[in-house]
Amino acid sequence: MSLWNILGRYTVSRTDACAEAEDTAIVSQLLRLPPEIILFLAELLPRPSATCLALSCRHLNNILGPEVYRSLKSEVPEIQFAFLSTLAKDLPKHFVCYECACLHRISAVKLPRLTTDRLGSRCTWRWQSDDYRPRFWSRYQIYFPHVHLAIKQHHCGRDIGFPLEAFRYLEVDYTCAQQKTTLLSVDAQIVSNEFLMRSQTWILLPWSRRNEYVDGLSDTGLSFDICMHQRDGYMRKNPVSDLIESRLDHLEVQEKCVTQTMQCPYCWIDYEIDAIDFGDQGFAIVVTRWINLGAGLDAADTKWRSHFTRPVAGLAKPYHSRAQGEIRLGFESQAELPLDEFTADNKMKLFSRRYNSVWRRGSDGLEWKWDRGDRWYLAPSGPPEKSFWETLFPTLKG
């Protein structure tokens, strides 16, 4: 819904019944003032506030409009966004899009766990460069409207369709050529009015491919995929490849290591790396990340933008400084599922049996959905979802 459609709807489509109800209502002290005084007071208000005043009742609309609407149209986008944001406070089923300066229905935005390439609204493609993926190859994407709506539901205290449960996700890939199984698990919560995510990636390989995997770490950051700054080589010295190799060396000689929480100096992320020996089943590299995606109030939020901003060439200092492990501490202090239980649950699902079928309940009771090639994602709780093809051909199920 564009700005001018909103103004037209509020000013033109008012019924006579509404007008009569306003005329017969008790006249406020403001409406007792002469029109000249009301116009003078409106000129002292910020333009978004003056426009909202004109929309508040028919009498003030006749005095202030349409000049107040024309003046708002000539304002810079930031002023127009402020007006739309004010309207959105009283429209719980809508939110302001910072890309196209429109009010969109919340129902038009698809949840992240539905693994879709489209967000849902008409300006979807402008958001493609600003989506956060906890893993480079994952189809699970977080856009700014997702963060904004989760925060909005948290503040308003009512269900608008974006509970934190909607951000929980688990997918598993199997690469036959490399005999590699990769699991990604994600959950989220709001801490101190900021949207925090915890993601964990497991990479399971046979011991026979140990040297090949370590050699590949220096060739591409996609093997561990901490964040874009380490993946794309923006750090002068990447500690991750050396750390993984050291972890595997200690694992082979059965020496214990203390897991250390580290952080990227360019984006708001804490992470830990561990290695686990599964004997004949191989070894697993476990990467746990805690990500701060900001307060969800503005798409220009520094914490949100830090995950997409590339550092300037030759930058001597990081973009920000914070206490070591600050994001992890904030998340874990209020986590519904403690880290050890989160890790144990992912370990169990890593070895769950999966089959190349549209939908399958494994021998361990888990319900997996197959998604293109050798990828599965854990079906949400509740009745199994049905695809279009399952509806036409029920025998595909199982």
TAFEN-V379663 format. One record per run of one state. SS is the DSSP state (H for helix, E for strand, - for the rest). FROM is the first residue (numbers start at 1). LEN is the number of residues. If there is no record, write none. Layout:
{{SS FROM LEN} {SS FROM LEN}}
This chain:
{{- 1 1} {E 2 1} {H 3 10} {- 13 3} {H 16 9} {- 25 5} {H 30 3} {- 33 2} {H 35 10} {- 45 2} {H 47 9} {- 56 2} {H 58 7} {- 65 2} {H 67 7} {- 74 3} {H 77 12} {- 89 5} {E 94 4} {- 98 4} {E 102 4} {H 106 3} {- 109 3} {H 112 3} {- 115 9} {H 124 7} {- 131 1} {E 132 1} {- 133 9} {E 142 1} {- 143 1} {H 144 13} {- 157 7} {H 164 4} {- 168 1} {E 169 7} {- 176 4} {E 180 12} {- 192 2} {E 194 12} {- 206 1} {H 207 11} {- 218 3} {H 221 3} {- 224 4} {H 228 4} {- 232 7} {H 239 14} {- 253 9} {E 262 2} {- 264 5} {E 269 9} {- 278 1} {H 279 3} {- 282 1} {E 283 10} {- 293 9} {H 302 4} {- 306 20} {H 326 7} {- 333 6} {H 339 12} {- 351 8} {E 359 3} {- 362 5} {E 367 4} {- 371 4} {E 375 4} {- 379 9} {H 388 5} {- 393 1} {H 394 3} {- 397 2}}
